[in-house]
Amino acid sequence: MILGWYGLSGTNRTAEQLSYFLSGGVGGAALLACGLALLISYEHVADRESMARLVERLDRLEFGLASEFDALRADLNGRRHSTGV
C-alpha cells in the first residue's frame, strides 16, 4: 500500500494514478483482508481449545464432587442405620 501511494503521489494524471491504486491499494487491501481472516480464524481455534479445556476441568470437578457426595451419603446412611433411626 505504501508503494502504491508513493507511485500515485508522483503523478497528476488520473490514468497513471489508477494503475498505482489498483496494483498497490487494492492488492494491499486484499492482503490485509486475508491476514485479518487468518487472525480471526486463529483466535476462533484458540477460543475453542480453551473452552474444551475448561469443559474438561469442569467435568473432572463434577465427577470428583459426585464421588464426595456419594461417600458422604454412604457415611450418613451408615450412621443412620447404626443408631436405628
Summary of the structure (lengths in Angstrom):
residues: 85
radius of gyration: 32.6
end to end distance: 83.6
largest distance: 102.9
contacts: 182
relative contact order: 0.07
helix: 92%
strand: 0%
